[in-house]
Amino acid sequence: MGDPEAEREYGKLYPVAKAVMSPVFRALWRIKTVGLEHVPSVGGAIFCPNHTSVIDSFFLPMVLPRRITFVGKAEYMDSWKTKHLFPAMGMIPIDRGGGDAAERALTTAARVVESGEFFGIYPEGTRARDGRLHRGHTGPARLALRTGAPIVPVGIVGTREIQPPDARLPRPFKRAEVRFGHPIDVQRYADRTDDRLVLRQIIDEVMFEIRDLTGQDYVDEYATKKAETFPSAETAHVVELDPTGAPGNGHAPAADAPARRSSADVLAPRP
């Protein structure tokens, strides 16, 4: 994926899909929006929400006043349930295999943001099936430094109750909130775009803001580790983020921990 004309094919039905689905969603669920004044009225921006339910990807576009584009895994194109719906809502599928996957993802995302549009990426890289907030990948920070666009932290609350991890269908007549935090300006780091410590500091600040918006427990490990590697709720190592954005203990996940690659993962800087 790299042809601008081809990319514009995705999301062509966005206005139609939103117009049709918004009344349905609002009839089925009570959706409250908080902090909409923090959403930029013009120019590109990077939205970083937490991710605990499949339905998150529908709720965020529903409440935004402008179109948002996501980069998603190409495997979504293999399922009849998402093959047409996700691209209609603006998701650009990208093959995460191959050595240049990271650069393709970054280039695609940068093109969207630099055209003055909204771009969304889950900093955790995948759904947090345990409902907690996990360590963020640095891809959004790298994208922000490349484009100069602000990062808007987003806290989505209630969707896990609407559609739990193993539920095939969402439960109707429940409540959810989409909360927008203050945009994070990365311009002060413009001369340090290749500094890995700066990338980590930015994304930790984003995760701190998300935690503040949602009230989730923060776990200093990646959600992209396989589910069986998660500790139990009783024994999980939950840490507090320092207000500067630095994780309390600074531990990275074990080098031999099995991991699934994600859209956020391929945007992350390589070792």
SULNOR-V875503 format. One line per field, one symbol per residue. phi: phi as a letter, one per 40 degrees, with the letter a starting at -180 (. if undefined). burial: 1 if it has 9 or more other ideal C-beta (glycine too) atoms within 8 Angstrom, else 0. A space follows every 10 residues. Layout:
phi = ???
burial = ???
This chain:
phi = .acdcccccc gccdcccccc cdccccccbc bbbbgccccd cbgcabbbcc abadcdcccc dccccbcbbb cbccccccbc cbdbccccch cccbcccgcb cccccccccc cccccgbcbb acccgacccc gccbdcccdd ccccccbgcc bbcbbbbhcc ccbcdbccbc ccgbbabbbb ccdbcbccbd cbcbccccdc cccccccccc cccbgcccbc acccccdccc ccccbcccbc ccdchcccbg cccdccccac cacccccccc c
burial = 1000001001 1001001100 1100110010 1010110110 0001111111 1110111111 1111001111 1111011000 0110111111 1111110000 1101111111 1110001111 1111111110 0111111111 1111111011 1111111111 0110000001 1001011111 1011010011 0010000111 1111111111 1111010111 1111100001 0000011010 1100111100 0010000010 0111111100 0
